[in-house]
Amino acid sequence: MQNLKLILSVLLLVLTSCGYKLAGGGYLNSDVTHVAVEMMEDKSQATGAGVIFTNALIKEISEKTDTKIVDDTTKAIAILKGRINSITFATLSRSTTESVVERRISASVDMQLVDQGGQIIWSVKNFVSKEEYKVSDDKNTDDSNKIDAVVKISIRNAEKLVTRMVNRF
């Protein structure tokens, strides 16, 4: 037991002295301390996708970075703008030729982080995220599964995009 305490103490000392830190934190693109997030333009046919994707981005930035979200664009160092180009559904697996068991949802988005002068700080085009979901014979359950899939893909999309912005990829 004493050796375990010693090993843990040494490990803690080594990890803290070498600059190691847990994932997360930092500012968007290193110096963006305050950002305004515009509502994403939605070119897809998915009802409410613009709101769902925008909220996922705001939540991810708030929880995983040191950048503050501001409503007033004049108080922002940068403005995050985006467009959902498409949300598509494709059959992933079937139990028979007429019976779909699982579908894949794909979302393609464009994002730009621009400064107050309109200069692009960071951007990505046709960024694609995918998610699978189970199909149900019951229409209400299937509609609910689709909505859940859109929410999940918005979260996955936000996680990947924020990581790219923080790491300047």
ChimeraX commands (.cxc) that place a marker at each C-alpha (Angstrom):
marker #1 position 0.00,0.00,0.00 radius 0.5
marker #1 position 2.84,2.38,0.82 radius 0.5
marker #1 position 4.51,1.60,-2.52 radius 0.5
marker #1 position 1.27,2.36,-4.36 radius 0.5
marker #1 position 1.05,5.78,-2.69 radius 0.5
marker #1 position 4.66,6.49,-3.62 radius 0.5
marker #1 position 4.12,5.44,-7.24 radius 0.5
marker #1 position 0.98,7.57,-7.54 radius 0.5
marker #1 position 2.74,10.57,-5.98 radius 0.5
marker #1 position 5.69,10.27,-8.39 radius 0.5
marker #1 position 3.33,9.84,-11.35 radius 0.5
marker #1 position 1.35,12.92,-10.32 radius 0.5
marker #1 position 4.55,14.92,-9.94 radius 0.5
marker #1 position 5.84,13.84,-13.37 radius 0.5
marker #1 position 2.56,14.58,-15.12 radius 0.5
marker #1 position 2.18,18.04,-13.61 radius 0.5
marker #1 position 5.80,19.05,-14.11 radius 0.5
marker #1 position 5.96,18.21,-17.82 radius 0.5
marker #1 position 3.05,20.44,-18.84 radius 0.5
marker #1 position 0.61,17.58,-19.32 radius 0.5
marker #1 position -3.02,18.62,-19.22 radius 0.5
marker #1 position -6.34,16.96,-19.89 radius 0.5
marker #1 position -7.95,17.42,-23.28 radius 0.5
marker #1 position -10.08,20.49,-23.71 radius 0.5
marker #1 position -9.58,24.09,-22.88 radius 0.5
marker #1 position -7.75,26.69,-24.88 radius 0.5
marker #1 position -9.21,29.30,-27.18 radius 0.5
marker #1 position -10.68,28.86,-30.62 radius 0.5
marker #1 position -7.79,29.41,-33.00 radius 0.5
marker #1 position -5.45,30.43,-30.16 radius 0.5
marker #1 position -6.54,34.06,-29.68 radius 0.5
marker #1 position -10.32,34.06,-30.07 radius 0.5
marker #1 position -11.38,34.77,-26.49 radius 0.5
marker #1 position -14.93,35.91,-27.36 radius 0.5
marker #1 position -17.01,34.56,-30.24 radius 0.5
marker #1 position -20.49,35.23,-31.58 radius 0.5
marker #1 position -22.18,32.19,-33.12 radius 0.5
marker #1 position -24.63,32.92,-35.91 radius 0.5
marker #1 position -27.60,30.65,-36.55 radius 0.5
marker #1 position -26.52,28.08,-39.11 radius 0.5
marker #1 position -28.09,28.47,-42.53 radius 0.5
marker #1 position -30.00,25.28,-43.31 radius 0.5
marker #1 position -30.13,24.04,-46.91 radius 0.5
marker #1 position -31.26,20.56,-45.82 radius 0.5
marker #1 position -34.80,19.26,-45.63 radius 0.5
marker #1 position -34.47,18.29,-41.96 radius 0.5
marker #1 position -36.86,20.38,-39.87 radius 0.5
marker #1 position -35.08,22.44,-37.22 radius 0.5
marker #1 position -31.59,21.22,-38.14 radius 0.5
marker #1 position -30.17,24.76,-38.15 radius 0.5
marker #1 position -31.20,25.30,-34.53 radius 0.5
marker #1 position -30.05,21.83,-33.45 radius 0.5
marker #1 position -26.59,22.19,-35.06 radius 0.5
marker #1 position -26.12,25.76,-33.79 radius 0.5
marker #1 position -27.03,24.78,-30.23 radius 0.5
marker #1 position -24.62,21.83,-30.36 radius 0.5
marker #1 position -21.80,24.16,-31.46 radius 0.5
marker #1 position -22.56,26.67,-28.72 radius 0.5
marker #1 position -22.66,23.93,-26.09 radius 0.5
marker #1 position -19.39,22.38,-27.30 radius 0.5
marker #1 position -17.56,25.72,-27.37 radius 0.5
marker #1 position -18.89,26.63,-23.90 radius 0.5
marker #1 position -18.02,23.28,-22.33 radius 0.5
marker #1 position -14.73,22.41,-24.05 radius 0.5
marker #1 position -12.93,25.73,-24.59 radius 0.5
marker #1 position -12.02,28.87,-22.71 radius 0.5
marker #1 position -13.67,31.01,-25.41 radius 0.5
marker #1 position -16.72,32.91,-24.20 radius 0.5
marker #1 position -19.90,33.00,-26.29 radius 0.5
marker #1 position -21.31,36.52,-26.73 radius 0.5
marker #1 position -24.63,37.61,-28.25 radius 0.5
marker #1 position -23.39,41.02,-29.35 radius 0.5
marker #1 position -21.14,40.70,-32.41 radius 0.5
marker #1 position -19.44,44.01,-31.54 radius 0.5
marker #1 position -18.09,42.38,-28.36 radius 0.5
marker #1 position -16.78,39.33,-30.25 radius 0.5
marker #1 position -13.27,38.90,-31.54 radius 0.5
marker #1 position -14.65,36.55,-34.18 radius 0.5
marker #1 position -17.95,35.36,-35.60 radius 0.5
marker #1 position -18.66,31.70,-36.32 radius 0.5
marker #1 position -20.82,31.24,-39.41 radius 0.5
marker #1 position -22.06,28.00,-40.88 radius 0.5
marker #1 position -24.28,26.34,-43.41 radius 0.5
marker #1 position -25.77,22.87,-43.43 radius 0.5
marker #1 position -25.39,21.87,-47.08 radius 0.5
marker #1 position -27.26,18.59,-46.78 radius 0.5
marker #1 position -28.56,15.93,-44.45 radius 0.5
marker #1 position -29.06,12.63,-46.23 radius 0.5
marker #1 position -30.36,9.23,-45.21 radius 0.5
marker #1 position -29.10,5.99,-46.76 radius 0.5
marker #1 position -29.96,2.37,-46.14 radius 0.5
marker #1 position -27.26,0.62,-44.13 radius 0.5
marker #1 position -28.78,-2.83,-43.63 radius 0.5
marker #1 position -31.91,-4.79,-44.50 radius 0.5
marker #1 position -33.63,-7.88,-43.18 radius 0.5
marker #1 position -35.42,-8.42,-46.51 radius 0.5
marker #1 position -35.48,-6.55,-49.82 radius 0.5
marker #1 position -38.39,-4.42,-48.58 radius 0.5
marker #1 position -37.49,-4.15,-44.90 radius 0.5
marker #1 position -34.82,-1.66,-43.80 radius 0.5
marker #1 position -33.25,-2.35,-40.39 radius 0.5
marker #1 position -30.70,0.42,-40.10 radius 0.5
marker #1 position -30.00,3.71,-41.85 radius 0.5
marker #1 position -27.02,6.05,-41.97 radius 0.5
marker #1 position -27.49,9.78,-41.70 radius 0.5
marker #1 position -24.81,12.03,-43.19 radius 0.5
marker #1 position -24.51,15.77,-42.70 radius 0.5
marker #1 position -22.33,18.06,-44.79 radius 0.5
marker #1 position -21.54,21.53,-43.42 radius 0.5
marker #1 position -19.43,24.57,-44.29 radius 0.5
marker #1 position -18.02,26.65,-41.43 radius 0.5
marker #1 position -16.12,29.93,-41.23 radius 0.5
marker #1 position -14.58,31.73,-38.30 radius 0.5
marker #1 position -14.18,35.37,-39.38 radius 0.5
marker #1 position -12.75,38.40,-37.61 radius 0.5
marker #1 position -14.57,41.73,-37.21 radius 0.5
marker #1 position -13.22,42.88,-40.57 radius 0.5
marker #1 position -14.64,39.84,-42.36 radius 0.5
marker #1 position -11.25,38.17,-42.83 radius 0.5
marker #1 position -11.41,34.38,-42.62 radius 0.5
marker #1 position -9.45,33.07,-39.63 radius 0.5
marker #1 position -10.43,29.43,-40.11 radius 0.5
marker #1 position -12.75,27.57,-42.46 radius 0.5
marker #1 position -13.80,24.15,-43.64 radius 0.5
marker #1 position -15.99,23.17,-46.60 radius 0.5
marker #1 position -18.14,20.07,-47.03 radius 0.5
marker #1 position -17.23,18.71,-43.60 radius 0.5
marker #1 position -19.10,15.40,-43.31 radius 0.5
marker #1 position -20.22,13.55,-40.19 radius 0.5
marker #1 position -22.13,10.27,-40.12 radius 0.5
marker #1 position -24.34,8.45,-37.64 radius 0.5
marker #1 position -26.36,5.23,-37.77 radius 0.5
marker #1 position -29.80,4.62,-36.33 radius 0.5
marker #1 position -32.33,1.81,-36.10 radius 0.5
marker #1 position -35.42,1.89,-38.28 radius 0.5
marker #1 position -38.76,1.08,-36.70 radius 0.5
marker #1 position -41.96,-0.21,-38.29 radius 0.5
marker #1 position -43.85,2.20,-36.06 radius 0.5
marker #1 position -43.90,5.64,-37.79 radius 0.5
marker #1 position -43.78,7.63,-34.52 radius 0.5
marker #1 position -40.85,5.61,-33.21 radius 0.5
marker #1 position -39.06,5.86,-36.56 radius 0.5
marker #1 position -39.57,9.65,-36.65 radius 0.5
marker #1 position -38.24,9.87,-33.10 radius 0.5
marker #1 position -35.21,7.77,-34.08 radius 0.5
marker #1 position -34.54,10.12,-37.02 radius 0.5
marker #1 position -34.70,13.17,-34.76 radius 0.5
marker #1 position -32.38,11.48,-32.25 radius 0.5
marker #1 position -29.97,10.71,-35.11 radius 0.5
marker #1 position -29.98,14.37,-36.21 radius 0.5
marker #1 position -29.24,15.45,-32.62 radius 0.5
marker #1 position -26.43,12.86,-32.31 radius 0.5
marker #1 position -24.87,13.87,-35.62 radius 0.5
marker #1 position -25.03,17.55,-34.62 radius 0.5
marker #1 position -23.14,16.74,-31.41 radius 0.5
marker #1 position -20.57,14.62,-33.26 radius 0.5
marker #1 position -20.18,17.38,-35.84 radius 0.5
marker #1 position -19.71,20.06,-33.16 radius 0.5
marker #1 position -17.12,17.98,-31.29 radius 0.5
marker #1 position -15.05,17.47,-34.45 radius 0.5
marker #1 position -15.32,21.07,-35.61 radius 0.5
marker #1 position -14.41,22.61,-32.26 radius 0.5
marker #1 position -11.43,20.24,-31.93 radius 0.5
marker #1 position -10.26,21.33,-35.40 radius 0.5
marker #1 position -10.61,25.01,-34.54 radius 0.5
marker #1 position -8.77,24.69,-31.23 radius 0.5
marker #1 position -5.97,22.68,-32.85 radius 0.5
marker #1 position -5.97,24.91,-35.99 radius 0.5
marker #1 position -6.53,22.05,-38.43 radius 0.5
marker link #1:1,2 radius 0.2
marker link #1:2,3 radius 0.2
marker link #1:3,4 radius 0.2
marker link #1:4,5 radius 0.2
marker link #1:5,6 radius 0.2
marker link #1:6,7 radius 0.2
marker link #1:7,8 radius 0.2
marker link #1:8,9 radius 0.2
marker link #1:9,10 radius 0.2
marker link #1:10,11 radius 0.2
marker link #1:11,12 radius 0.2
marker link #1:12,13 radius 0.2
marker link #1:13,14 radius 0.2
marker link #1:14,15 radius 0.2
marker link #1:15,16 radius 0.2
marker link #1:16,17 radius 0.2
marker link #1:17,18 radius 0.2
marker link #1:18,19 radius 0.2
marker link #1:19,20 radius 0.2
marker link #1:20,21 radius 0.2
marker link #1:21,22 radius 0.2
marker link #1:22,23 radius 0.2
marker link #1:23,24 radius 0.2
marker link #1:24,25 radius 0.2
marker link #1:25,26 radius 0.2
marker link #1:26,27 radius 0.2
marker link #1:27,28 radius 0.2
marker link #1:28,29 radius 0.2
marker link #1:29,30 radius 0.2
marker link #1:30,31 radius 0.2
marker link #1:31,32 radius 0.2
marker link #1:32,33 radius 0.2
marker link #1:33,34 radius 0.2
marker link #1:34,35 radius 0.2
marker link #1:35,36 radius 0.2
marker link #1:36,37 radius 0.2
marker link #1:37,38 radius 0.2
marker link #1:38,39 radius 0.2
marker link #1:39,40 radius 0.2
marker link #1:40,41 radius 0.2
marker link #1:41,42 radius 0.2
marker link #1:42,43 radius 0.2
marker link #1:43,44 radius 0.2
marker link #1:44,45 radius 0.2
marker link #1:45,46 radius 0.2
marker link #1:46,47 radius 0.2
marker link #1:47,48 radius 0.2
marker link #1:48,49 radius 0.2
marker link #1:49,50 radius 0.2
marker link #1:50,51 radius 0.2
marker link #1:51,52 radius 0.2
marker link #1:52,53 radius 0.2
marker link #1:53,54 radius 0.2
marker link #1:54,55 radius 0.2
marker link #1:55,56 radius 0.2
marker link #1:56,57 radius 0.2
marker link #1:57,58 radius 0.2
marker link #1:58,59 radius 0.2
marker link #1:59,60 radius 0.2
marker link #1:60,61 radius 0.2
marker link #1:61,62 radius 0.2
marker link #1:62,63 radius 0.2
marker link #1:63,64 radius 0.2
marker link #1:64,65 radius 0.2
marker link #1:65,66 radius 0.2
marker link #1:66,67 radius 0.2
marker link #1:67,68 radius 0.2
marker link #1:68,69 radius 0.2
marker link #1:69,70 radius 0.2
marker link #1:70,71 radius 0.2
marker link #1:71,72 radius 0.2
marker link #1:72,73 radius 0.2
marker link #1:73,74 radius 0.2
marker link #1:74,75 radius 0.2
marker link #1:75,76 radius 0.2
marker link #1:76,77 radius 0.2
marker link #1:77,78 radius 0.2
marker link #1:78,79 radius 0.2
marker link #1:79,80 radius 0.2
marker link #1:80,81 radius 0.2
marker link #1:81,82 radius 0.2
marker link #1:82,83 radius 0.2
marker link #1:83,84 radius 0.2
marker link #1:84,85 radius 0.2
marker link #1:85,86 radius 0.2
marker link #1:86,87 radius 0.2
marker link #1:87,88 radius 0.2
marker link #1:88,89 radius 0.2
marker link #1:89,90 radius 0.2
marker link #1:90,91 radius 0.2
marker link #1:91,92 radius 0.2
marker link #1:92,93 radius 0.2
marker link #1:93,94 radius 0.2
marker link #1:94,95 radius 0.2
marker link #1:95,96 radius 0.2
marker link #1:96,97 radius 0.2
marker link #1:97,98 radius 0.2
marker link #1:98,99 radius 0.2
marker link #1:99,100 radius 0.2
marker link #1:100,101 radius 0.2
marker link #1:101,102 radius 0.2
marker link #1:102,103 radius 0.2
marker link #1:103,104 radius 0.2
marker link #1:104,105 radius 0.2
marker link #1:105,106 radius 0.2
marker link #1:106,107 radius 0.2
marker link #1:107,108 radius 0.2
marker link #1:108,109 radius 0.2
marker link #1:109,110 radius 0.2
marker link #1:110,111 radius 0.2
marker link #1:111,112 radius 0.2
marker link #1:112,113 radius 0.2
marker link #1:113,114 radius 0.2
marker link #1:114,115 radius 0.2
marker link #1:115,116 radius 0.2
marker link #1:116,117 radius 0.2
marker link #1:117,118 radius 0.2
marker link #1:118,119 radius 0.2
marker link #1:119,120 radius 0.2
marker link #1:120,121 radius 0.2
marker link #1:121,122 radius 0.2
marker link #1:122,123 radius 0.2
marker link #1:123,124 radius 0.2
marker link #1:124,125 radius 0.2
marker link #1:125,126 radius 0.2
marker link #1:126,127 radius 0.2
marker link #1:127,128 radius 0.2
marker link #1:128,129 radius 0.2
marker link #1:129,130 radius 0.2
marker link #1:130,131 radius 0.2
marker link #1:131,132 radius 0.2
marker link #1:132,133 radius 0.2
marker link #1:133,134 radius 0.2
marker link #1:134,135 radius 0.2
marker link #1:135,136 radius 0.2
marker link #1:136,137 radius 0.2
marker link #1:137,138 radius 0.2
marker link #1:138,139 radius 0.2
marker link #1:139,140 radius 0.2
marker link #1:140,141 radius 0.2
marker link #1:141,142 radius 0.2
marker link #1:142,143 radius 0.2
marker link #1:143,144 radius 0.2
marker link #1:144,145 radius 0.2
marker link #1:145,146 radius 0.2
marker link #1:146,147 radius 0.2
marker link #1:147,148 radius 0.2
marker link #1:148,149 radius 0.2
marker link #1:149,150 radius 0.2
marker link #1:150,151 radius 0.2
marker link #1:151,152 radius 0.2
marker link #1:152,153 radius 0.2
marker link #1:153,154 radius 0.2
marker link #1:154,155 radius 0.2
marker link #1:155,156 radius 0.2
marker link #1:156,157 radius 0.2
marker link #1:157,158 radius 0.2
marker link #1:158,159 radius 0.2
marker link #1:159,160 radius 0.2
marker link #1:160,161 radius 0.2
marker link #1:161,162 radius 0.2
marker link #1:162,163 radius 0.2
marker link #1:163,164 radius 0.2
marker link #1:164,165 radius 0.2
marker link #1:165,166 radius 0.2
marker link #1:166,167 radius 0.2
marker link #1:167,168 radius 0.2
marker link #1:168,169 radius 0.2
view
